[in-house]
Amino acid sequence: MTALFLAIVIARQIGSSCTTPPCAANPTDVVAKTSVAFGKYPRGEEIYGPMEDGYTQQHSKFLDSLGCTSGKGHVPAGIDSYLSEQIIAKACDIKLPRQESGKHVGLLDDCGADTVENYFVNNFTCLYKWQGKHSTKVGEGIDAAKTPIYGKWEDYEQLMLPALDACGAHFGYTPESPTVEVYHHHVQDLAPFTVGCFGPSQSGGLVSLSVCRSLYPECGSSPTTVHTYAGEVKYDKFCPCFDAMGSNVGLVTTPQKWVYTELSDKSESCEAKGRRPITTKKECADALQSMNVVTTRDPWDVNDDTGAAGIRDGTHAGCNLRRQDSKNLVQMLFRVGTNIKGGSFNAVCKSKVE
């Protein structure tokens, strides 16, 4: 925990010490604990908030192991793990995460856990299965209510993701509460990943973006600018309250509506057609759903420059992030039954619904 945030914790109630939500959740420390075990991870492992403590010269050995050269890949404290990874990738001209000689290389392991201390931050795919309807429970918050946390799907059979409030939760039925709607969190692909704050609101409803940000003095401060392969990103360090577009400085409360189309010519690009490539896991799932493409596993795969797919058996559909010329990101969609190894893929683009 950083000294800055420790001072803030001392100055106000947070997490388990707050019995009257909405409450702040420590973005750099424990916000929940797992409720299931998997492999080396026992039940009760800690789940941390989204923000990293930063990467500096003292992390040179670790950064070198990722492929950075000396002095590169430094990231300030207070930036979420996914964005931190993308900043390091850009600064060091590498791809993260990636598979290398059968080994996962990234800030976290392939289940989203810290490789040294074994606490979870994001992903959680080893803790629940992509099958059935509502995802199963993966954890409980450290708030007084022990608000449950579930995998990402509201209904996997329909590829339906839940609409969540600024805390990352909503009211709905769960496997443990099939007849009474309860307030619960879902795993998200992007920050805050699990818990942005502890709800519900004072009136017992959903927590708005403005209320979430009011819980954190860091929100609304002067944003910093960071650089990834996808371009510049404005970011409020230590602010775990993100709008509908995944920004913690933006004010979009209604998700942007997009229409997704697949280009017929494999040599075409989205930009050449006046459209935009899809660049996030959520857009990948939305595109698959809108195009009636069904996949039986996590459809997201971060790929190398060659386009050789990580989903290799040719029987699944998914999105694949390619890095071209070490700069430009192109999002691809793989159709069910295509010869993925042979490169049978077309770009899938998005355009705004006017």
C-alpha positions, 0 to 999 in steps of 0.5 A: 500500500502506498504512503499516500493511500495509507494516509487516506485510509487513516483519514476515513472509513474504508472497506470492512470498517464501513457499515453504511454504504456506499464506501470506498474500497482500497484500490491498492490493497485487499477488497475481497477474498476468493470463495473457491479453490483452484490448483495452488490457490486455496479458498480465501486467497486475497483479491486486491483492488485494481491499482498497482504500486508502480514499477520503478528502477527497483523493479528492473529485474522483473521488467527485464524478465518481461523483455524490457531493456535497462531503464525502460518500462517504469510506470507510476503508482496508482494505475490499474494492472491492465493499463500498466501492462500496456504502458510497459509493452509500449515503452519496451516495444514488446507484447504483453501478455504473451506466451513464450516457450509454453510459459505465460509472460505478463504482470500477472499469471494467466489466472490474473494472480500475482506470481509472487504473493498469489493474490488475485487482481483480475481475470479469474478465469480459472475460478469459474467456467464459461458455461450455463447461464449466470456465472458461479461465485468466485469471491466475497467483498470484505465489506460488512455485507460480504457482497458476493462476486461472480464471474463475468457472465449474467447469462453465458448461453446468451453471451449476455454481460451485466449492466453494472453500476460504478461500484461494479455491481447490480441487482439481480438473481444469482445461483444462490438467490434464484428468486430474490434479486440481490446486490452483487458484483461481477468480474470485469475485463477492464478496471476496476475488475471486481470492486470499484467501491462497496454499495449499494447507494444510501437509498438502497439502489445502484451507485452512480459514477458521481457518488463513486468518485466522491468517495475518493479524493483522488478522483477529479484531480489533475489527470496524467497522460500515459501512452500505449500502442492504442494511443494516449490515455488520460488517467486519474491515478488511484481513482477506481471509478470508471465510466461506461467507456472504461475511463476514470476521467470521462463522464459517459454513463450510457455505453456507446452503441456500436454496430459490428461488421466483418470485412469481406476482403482479408487485405482490407483494414477498418481504418481504410473503410472509415471504421474503427477496429475493436480493441477491448475484451468487452467489444470482442464479446459484444461483436460475437454476440451481435454477429451470432457467433458462439464460442465455448471458451474465453474468446479473447486472445492476445496474439503475436505479430504473425497472426498465428492464433492462440485458439488453435484447434479451428473449432472456436471463435474469438477475437485476436489482437495483432500488433503491426509494426510494433505500433498499430493494433488490429482486432480480428475475429475468428469464425467457428470452424475456420482454419485458424492456423492457415490465417482464415480471418477477417477484420471486424470493425465497429462504427457508431450507431447514429 
